[in-house]
Amino acid sequence: MTQPNSTSFFTQHNRFLLLIHHEPDGDAVASSLALSLAMRTLGKYVEVVCADPIPAQFQFLPFVQKIKHNFPVEPFDVIVTLDCGDSKRTGYQAHLKALLKQKSTILINIDHHPKNDLHSLAHHNLVDYEAPSTSYLVYKVIHGLGVPLNHKLATCLLTGLYTDTGGFKHPNTTPETLKFASLLLSYGARLKDITSHITQPSTVRRLKLWGVALSRIQRHPEFNIISTYITHDDIKKTQTKEEDIGGIAALLGTIPAEVAVLVVQLGDGTTQVRMRTKNKWINLVPLANYLGGGGQKKAAGFALRDFVPVLMN
């Protein structure tokens, strides 16, 4: 674990750019919103940027509409990467490195993923591999800044915790995790809103897409792996969006097997492979990193530029 010695980096500067990873999950979105809310409380200028649209299931979060999708050209004192895994996952790797050449720009990396290039690029790392979510680390920053929690901040922080623990089902659900959840609930975190938007497929079309994936599940007994796939044509036929795929990999992960694999063909020609495991001895990160991806021990993935139909057989 490495971290800044104090919160002085946040108090001594005024203009902040918060970057989260492309294809954002709940922890990335919610962590950035929580930190931006806290910084604005202190009178700071804050922009939150994500290379991709925010999935519909997270649109209930406060001020989510303020997240921008174009890298700003204006100057910033501090850039904060949250939950990114590595610089490629920001979707703005070239922009980020160009900005860092300006000696006046500070990079702070807040994350709980294994060590990657952001660790060496950042001037300061707030990284804890044992943290259940990036939102947990953001709470540490907010607490250090003396910003009091309210129901909006607590809801954002709990969303990050809830999604990265798989609804408190993953092995990172420790006594400390539940104490943190309890604290957030005591400040008015809207757990009902979180569960209703995130864990329940909300449209008939989305359920039909999930049904397509579930109908194709195969078990590979020689490795005790299960897999399924979704094509871009499936998305068009069900009149859904790529964001509607979210949640399928987690559902597959509930099936008894060593590893669950979801292969997705996207409209831009890339093939995504999303992996889940419940086996405490399996770490998915090395494979994902080797293939240019990333993630956590029990939930990781990678993308390939060309469609690979052999993965779907």
C-alpha positions as CSV (number, residue, x, y, z in Angstrom):
1,M,0.0,0.0,0.0
2,T,1.3,3.4,-0.9
3,Q,-0.4,6.7,-0.3
4,P,0.1,10.5,0.0
5,N,1.3,11.6,3.4
6,S,-1.6,14.0,3.7
7,T,-4.5,15.6,2.0
8,S,-2.5,18.7,1.2
9,F,-2.5,17.9,-2.5
10,F,-6.2,18.4,-2.5
11,T,-6.3,21.5,-0.3
12,Q,-3.4,23.4,-1.8
13,H,-4.6,23.3,-5.4
14,N,-7.8,24.6,-7.0
15,R,-8.3,23.0,-10.5
16,F,-8.9,19.2,-10.6
17,L,-9.5,16.7,-13.4
18,L,-10.8,13.4,-12.4
19,L,-10.3,10.5,-14.9
20,I,-12.1,7.1,-14.7
21,H,-11.7,4.1,-16.9
22,H,-13.6,3.6,-20.2
23,E,-16.5,1.2,-20.1
24,P,-17.1,2.4,-16.5
25,D,-18.4,0.3,-13.7
26,G,-20.2,1.3,-10.6
27,D,-17.1,1.8,-8.5
28,A,-15.4,4.1,-11.1
29,V,-18.5,6.2,-11.6
30,A,-19.5,6.5,-8.0
31,S,-16.0,7.1,-6.7
32,S,-15.5,10.0,-9.1
33,L,-18.8,11.5,-8.2
34,A,-18.2,11.3,-4.5
35,L,-14.8,12.9,-4.8
36,S,-16.1,15.6,-7.1
37,L,-18.9,16.4,-4.7
38,A,-16.5,16.6,-1.7
39,M,-14.1,18.8,-3.7
40,R,-16.8,21.2,-4.8
41,T,-17.9,21.5,-1.2
42,L,-14.4,22.9,-0.6
43,G,-14.9,25.4,-3.4
44,K,-12.6,23.6,-5.9
45,Y,-13.1,23.6,-9.7
46,V,-13.6,19.9,-10.7
47,E,-14.2,18.2,-14.0
48,V,-15.0,14.4,-14.2
49,V,-14.2,12.8,-17.6
50,C,-14.9,9.3,-18.9
51,A,-14.2,8.2,-22.5
52,D,-17.4,6.2,-22.7
53,P,-21.1,7.0,-21.9
54,I,-22.2,6.2,-18.4
55,P,-24.4,3.0,-18.3
56,A,-28.1,3.6,-17.6
57,Q,-28.0,1.6,-14.4
58,F,-25.8,4.4,-12.8
59,Q,-27.8,7.3,-14.0
60,F,-29.6,7.6,-10.7
61,L,-26.4,8.8,-9.0
62,P,-26.3,12.5,-8.0
63,F,-24.7,14.8,-10.6
64,V,-23.9,12.0,-13.0
65,Q,-25.0,14.2,-15.8
66,K,-22.0,16.4,-15.1
67,I,-19.5,13.7,-16.3
68,K,-18.0,14.8,-19.6
69,H,-16.8,12.5,-22.4
70,N,-14.3,14.8,-24.2
71,F,-10.8,15.4,-22.8
72,P,-10.7,19.1,-21.8
73,V,-8.0,21.3,-23.2
74,E,-8.0,23.7,-20.3
75,P,-5.2,23.6,-17.7
76,F,-5.5,21.7,-14.4
77,D,-3.4,21.7,-11.3
78,V,-4.1,18.1,-10.4
79,I,-5.2,15.1,-12.4
80,V,-6.7,12.2,-10.3
81,T,-7.1,8.8,-11.9
82,L,-9.7,6.6,-10.1
83,D,-10.1,2.9,-10.4
84,C,-8.2,2.9,-13.7
85,G,-6.0,-0.2,-13.5
86,D,-3.6,1.3,-16.0
87,S,-3.2,4.4,-18.2
88,K,-4.7,2.6,-21.3
89,R,-7.9,2.1,-19.4
90,T,-8.4,5.9,-19.1
91,G,-9.1,6.0,-22.8
92,Y,-6.9,9.1,-22.9
93,Q,-3.4,7.7,-22.5
94,A,-1.8,10.1,-25.0
95,H,-3.6,13.1,-23.5
96,L,-2.6,12.1,-20.0
97,K,1.1,11.6,-20.8
98,A,1.2,14.9,-22.7
99,L,-0.2,16.8,-19.7
100,L,2.2,15.2,-17.4
101,K,5.1,16.6,-19.4
102,Q,4.0,20.0,-18.0
103,K,5.9,20.0,-14.8
104,S,3.2,22.0,-13.1
105,T,0.6,19.2,-13.4
106,I,0.4,16.7,-10.5
107,L,-1.0,13.2,-11.0
108,I,-2.6,11.3,-8.1
109,N,-3.5,7.7,-8.6
110,I,-6.3,6.3,-6.4
111,D,-6.9,2.6,-6.9
112,H,-7.0,-0.9,-5.5
113,H,-5.9,-2.8,-8.6
114,P,-2.4,-4.5,-8.8
115,K,0.6,-2.4,-9.7
116,N,0.6,-1.0,-13.2
117,D,2.1,1.9,-15.2
118,L,0.0,4.5,-13.4
119,H,2.0,3.7,-10.3
120,S,5.2,5.0,-11.9
121,L,3.5,7.9,-13.8
122,A,1.8,9.2,-10.7
123,H,3.5,11.7,-8.5
124,H,1.5,10.2,-5.6
125,N,-0.3,6.9,-5.2
126,L,-3.2,6.2,-2.9
127,V,-3.3,2.5,-3.5
128,D,-4.4,-0.4,-1.3
129,Y,-4.6,-3.8,-2.9
130,E,-6.7,-5.1,0.1
131,A,-9.3,-2.3,-0.2
132,P,-12.7,-3.7,-1.2
133,S,-13.3,-0.8,-3.6
134,T,-11.9,2.5,-4.8
135,S,-14.8,4.2,-3.1
136,Y,-13.4,3.0,0.2
137,L,-10.2,4.9,-0.5
138,V,-12.0,7.9,-1.7
139,Y,-13.8,7.9,1.7
140,K,-10.4,8.1,3.4
141,V,-9.6,11.2,1.3
142,I,-13.0,12.8,2.1
143,H,-12.7,12.0,5.8
144,G,-9.1,13.5,5.8
145,L,-10.4,16.6,4.2
146,G,-13.0,17.1,6.9
147,V,-15.9,17.1,4.5
148,P,-19.0,15.7,6.4
149,L,-20.9,12.9,4.8
150,N,-24.5,13.3,3.6
151,H,-26.9,11.0,1.9
152,K,-25.6,11.9,-1.6
153,L,-22.0,11.3,-0.7
154,A,-22.9,8.1,1.2
155,T,-25.0,6.8,-1.7
156,C,-22.1,7.3,-4.1
157,L,-19.6,5.6,-1.8
158,L,-22.0,2.7,-1.1
159,T,-22.6,2.2,-4.8
160,G,-18.9,1.7,-5.4
161,L,-18.7,-0.7,-2.5
162,Y,-21.8,-2.6,-3.5
163,T,-20.8,-3.1,-7.1
164,D,-17.2,-4.1,-6.4
165,T,-18.2,-6.7,-3.8
166,G,-20.8,-8.2,-6.1
167,G,-23.6,-7.1,-3.8
168,F,-21.6,-8.2,-0.7
169,K,-21.1,-11.7,-2.2
170,H,-17.4,-11.6,-3.2
171,P,-14.5,-12.7,-0.9
172,N,-13.6,-9.0,-0.4
173,T,-16.7,-8.7,1.8
174,T,-14.9,-8.6,5.1
175,P,-15.9,-7.4,8.5
176,E,-14.3,-4.1,7.7
177,T,-16.3,-3.9,4.5
178,L,-19.5,-4.4,6.3
179,K,-18.6,-1.8,8.9
180,F,-18.0,0.7,6.1
181,A,-21.4,-0.2,4.6
182,S,-23.0,0.3,8.0
183,L,-21.4,3.7,8.4
184,L,-22.6,4.8,5.0
185,L,-26.2,3.6,5.8
186,S,-26.1,5.6,9.0
187,Y,-25.5,8.7,6.9
188,G,-28.5,8.0,4.7
189,A,-27.1,6.0,1.8
190,R,-30.0,4.9,-0.5
191,L,-29.4,1.1,-0.5
192,K,-32.9,0.6,-2.1
193,D,-32.0,2.9,-5.0
194,I,-28.7,1.1,-5.5
195,T,-30.2,-2.4,-5.5
196,S,-33.2,-1.5,-7.7
197,H,-31.1,0.1,-10.4
198,I,-28.1,-2.2,-10.4
199,T,-29.2,-5.7,-9.6
200,Q,-32.5,-5.9,-11.4
201,P,-32.6,-6.0,-15.2
202,S,-35.0,-3.1,-15.9
203,T,-36.4,-3.7,-19.4
204,V,-37.9,-6.6,-21.4
205,R,-35.3,-6.0,-24.1
206,R,-32.5,-6.3,-21.6
207,L,-33.9,-9.5,-20.3
208,K,-34.2,-10.9,-23.8
209,L,-30.5,-10.2,-24.4
210,W,-29.6,-11.9,-21.1
211,G,-31.8,-14.8,-22.2
212,V,-29.8,-15.2,-25.4
213,A,-26.5,-15.3,-23.4
214,L,-28.0,-17.8,-20.9
215,S,-29.3,-20.1,-23.6
216,R,-25.8,-20.5,-25.0
217,I,-24.0,-21.5,-21.8
218,Q,-21.6,-24.4,-22.3
219,R,-19.6,-26.3,-19.7
220,H,-16.0,-27.4,-20.6
221,P,-15.6,-30.3,-18.2
222,E,-11.8,-30.8,-18.9
223,F,-11.2,-27.4,-17.2
224,N,-14.5,-27.0,-15.3
225,I,-15.1,-23.7,-17.1
226,I,-18.4,-22.3,-18.3
227,S,-18.7,-19.9,-21.1
228,T,-21.2,-18.1,-23.3
229,Y,-21.2,-15.3,-25.8
230,I,-23.1,-12.3,-27.3
231,T,-22.6,-11.0,-30.8
232,H,-23.2,-7.5,-32.1
233,D,-26.1,-9.0,-34.1
234,D,-27.7,-10.2,-30.9
235,I,-27.6,-6.6,-29.5
236,K,-29.2,-5.3,-32.7
237,K,-31.9,-8.0,-32.8
238,T,-33.0,-7.4,-29.2
239,Q,-32.8,-3.6,-29.7
240,T,-30.6,-3.2,-26.7
241,K,-27.3,-1.3,-26.1
242,E,-23.9,-2.6,-25.2
243,E,-24.4,-1.3,-21.7
244,D,-27.2,-3.8,-21.2
245,I,-24.6,-6.6,-21.2
246,G,-23.5,-5.4,-17.7
247,G,-24.4,-7.9,-15.0
248,I,-24.3,-11.0,-17.2
249,A,-20.7,-12.0,-16.3
250,A,-21.5,-11.6,-12.6
251,L,-24.6,-13.8,-13.0
252,L,-22.4,-16.4,-14.7
253,G,-20.1,-16.2,-11.8
254,T,-22.8,-17.7,-9.5
255,I,-22.7,-21.0,-11.4
256,P,-20.5,-23.6,-9.8
257,A,-17.3,-23.7,-11.9
258,E,-13.6,-22.8,-11.7
259,V,-14.0,-19.8,-14.1
260,A,-17.0,-18.3,-15.9
261,V,-16.3,-16.6,-19.3
262,L,-18.4,-14.2,-21.3
263,V,-17.3,-13.3,-24.8
264,V,-18.8,-10.2,-26.3
265,Q,-18.6,-8.9,-29.9
266,L,-18.9,-5.1,-29.9
267,G,-19.9,-2.8,-32.7
268,D,-16.5,-1.4,-33.1
269,G,-15.1,-4.8,-34.1
270,T,-13.4,-5.6,-30.8
271,T,-14.0,-8.8,-28.8
272,Q,-14.3,-8.4,-25.1
273,V,-13.6,-11.4,-22.8
274,R,-15.0,-11.0,-19.2
275,M,-14.0,-13.5,-16.6
276,R,-15.2,-14.4,-13.1
277,T,-14.1,-16.9,-10.5
278,K,-15.0,-17.8,-6.9
279,N,-12.0,-20.1,-6.5
280,K,-9.8,-18.5,-3.8
281,W,-6.7,-20.1,-5.4
282,I,-7.3,-18.5,-8.9
283,N,-6.0,-15.1,-9.8
284,L,-7.4,-13.8,-13.1
285,V,-5.2,-10.7,-13.2
286,P,-2.0,-12.2,-14.8
287,L,-3.9,-13.6,-17.8
288,A,-5.9,-10.4,-18.2
289,N,-2.7,-8.2,-18.0
290,Y,-0.8,-10.5,-20.4
291,L,-3.5,-9.9,-23.0
292,G,-3.7,-6.2,-22.5
293,G,-6.5,-6.0,-20.0
294,G,-6.8,-5.8,-16.2
295,G,-9.2,-6.1,-13.3
296,Q,-9.2,-7.8,-9.9
297,K,-8.3,-11.4,-8.8
298,K,-11.8,-12.6,-9.1
299,A,-13.2,-10.4,-11.9
300,A,-11.0,-9.4,-14.8
301,G,-11.1,-9.1,-18.6
302,F,-9.4,-8.1,-21.8
303,A,-10.2,-7.0,-25.3
304,L,-9.0,-8.1,-28.7
305,R,-9.1,-5.9,-31.7
306,D,-10.5,-8.6,-34.1
307,F,-13.5,-10.7,-33.6
308,V,-12.5,-14.2,-32.5
309,P,-15.2,-16.7,-33.2
310,V,-13.2,-19.6,-32.0
311,L,-13.7,-18.3,-28.4
312,M,-17.4,-18.9,-29.0
313,N,-17.3,-22.5,-29.9
